[in-house]
Amino acid sequence: MTYTTTAFSLLLFCTVAARQSAVGQAVPPRANDSTTPLHLLKPDYPVPYGQPDVSAVTAVLNRVHSYLNEVTPMQVVDRATGQPITDFTTFRPEAIIKPGDYRLTSYEWGVTYTGMLRASEATGDPRFAEYTNQRLTFLNGLIPYFQPQVTAEPKANTPLRQMLAPHALDDAGAMCAAMIQASRAGGVKTNLRPQIDRYINYITKKEHRLADGTLARNRPQPNTLWLDDLFMAVPALAQMGKLTGDAAYYDEAVKQVLQFSKRMFNPQKGLYMHGWVEGMKDHPEFHWARANGWAIMTNVELLEVLPASHPGRAAVLDLLRAHVRGLAACQSGSGFWHQLLDRNDSYLETSATAIYTFSIARAINRGWIDGLAYAPMTLLAWNAVSTKVTDNGQVEGTCVGTGMGFDPAFYYHRPINVYAAHSYGPVLLAGSEVINLLAKQSFEINDSSLQQLTQKR
């Protein structure tokens, strides 16, 4: 036998042996219906799926707090020089509150103050409540200093004009509700009652109304109802009822909810239109997400303090349940809701998603709706919102302040901006109520889907 023949025979032997060895080893089977439980394959979710960890939720709230505490200073400065003003015995016309990223007296910040209070309750961390208590004390202390300027010119562009001369529900309602809640919680040591009364006086006696007493505006058309105005009035009225024990405030709050709803709630869709105009025969229904958020949060905040014996409570509760059903049908597969709720080609929006997260979680926690049905979608919504909170605590994906339109392009193309203040309070509220939900309920992954357990383990 030649060397070449021997080498060939050896090569052939090794090749055959290798093949036999490979046959003897475990070869991973091809994934198919017979070899693999395909229903357990990991989906490609666009946001985290499953039960969030309380520590992770708290971390999101902490980031928001740290950011806001840094960018909303409590200081009066000279407008021209930027130098601090510390002598408040004589008013200086150039005095302003040191500009930060956000205004301390806006309705968005009224929601933020409430969100901080709720975050403190949920986490046990006093820093959140201190944020609210310190700033409300700061603002209240400036009233004597700025009062003469605003009295002389009620429309003056001054830092406390919204507080001292409110001329819209936006100026009054959310701040009023926050002040009442802060006062009731006992953390504010200054007397906020005169300012609370100023706000309530505007809401009850000065805001424009329809003939039947429904709160209205004369823009963009005469006698227009803005769905937003439910939140800009009703929670303050409800909180005033709780503060004073005067049932007339509860009656007025329920009246506004029912009269808005009979004109603006679509029971077939379970959604509210954004605007209603008394002179319009046909009403284009634009179901703007954040306005629907203000509406559902209004009903949640009203039910929170409305006495169980109040004759209007059942009707408000029915509206809440119908609205939750309508919203649930519109949630996207990413956990967010669209800018126009029933138009899936409109963009996904953060502030409304955060408001729905809070409101539905609160309704579950209070036993007003079924957690088995709605808790999984609520946690999905929180997981979505959490992806929009940056490492430095800013919230992305928020629609800027929005008027009222009667064409789709107006809503489709509203800008989003990280400095739109509307998300910060809702994110704090949402995270706080999710923490409460996780404390009350247990969840598990069953056949790949998140399920609430019928009994907490």
Secondary structure as GFF3:
##gff-version 3
##sequence-region A 1 457
A	DSSP	alpha_helix	3	24	.	.	.	ID=ss1
A	DSSP	three_ten_helix	38	40	.	.	.	ID=ss2
A	DSSP	alpha_helix	54	71	.	.	.	ID=ss3
A	DSSP	beta_strand	76	78	.	.	.	ID=ss4
A	DSSP	beta_strand	95	97	.	.	.	ID=ss5
A	DSSP	alpha_helix	107	123	.	.	.	ID=ss6
A	DSSP	alpha_helix	126	152	.	.	.	ID=ss7
A	DSSP	alpha_helix	161	164	.	.	.	ID=ss8
A	DSSP	alpha_helix	169	185	.	.	.	ID=ss9
A	DSSP	alpha_helix	193	201	.	.	.	ID=ss10
A	DSSP	pi_helix	202	206	.	.	.	ID=ss11
A	DSSP	beta_strand	224	226	.	.	.	ID=ss12
A	DSSP	alpha_helix	228	231	.	.	.	ID=ss13
A	DSSP	alpha_helix	234	244	.	.	.	ID=ss14
A	DSSP	alpha_helix	247	264	.	.	.	ID=ss15
A	DSSP	beta_strand	265	266	.	.	.	ID=ss16
A	DSSP	beta_strand	271	272	.	.	.	ID=ss17
A	DSSP	beta_strand	275	277	.	.	.	ID=ss18
A	DSSP	alpha_helix	289	305	.	.	.	ID=ss19
A	DSSP	alpha_helix	313	328	.	.	.	ID=ss20
A	DSSP	beta_strand	337	338	.	.	.	ID=ss21
A	DSSP	beta_strand	348	349	.	.	.	ID=ss22
A	DSSP	alpha_helix	350	365	.	.	.	ID=ss23
A	DSSP	alpha_helix	371	386	.	.	.	ID=ss24
A	DSSP	alpha_helix	408	412	.	.	.	ID=ss25
A	DSSP	three_ten_helix	421	423	.	.	.	ID=ss26
A	DSSP	alpha_helix	424	440	.	.	.	ID=ss27
A	DSSP	beta_strand	443	446	.	.	.	ID=ss28
A	DSSP	beta_strand	449	452	.	.	.	ID=ss29
###
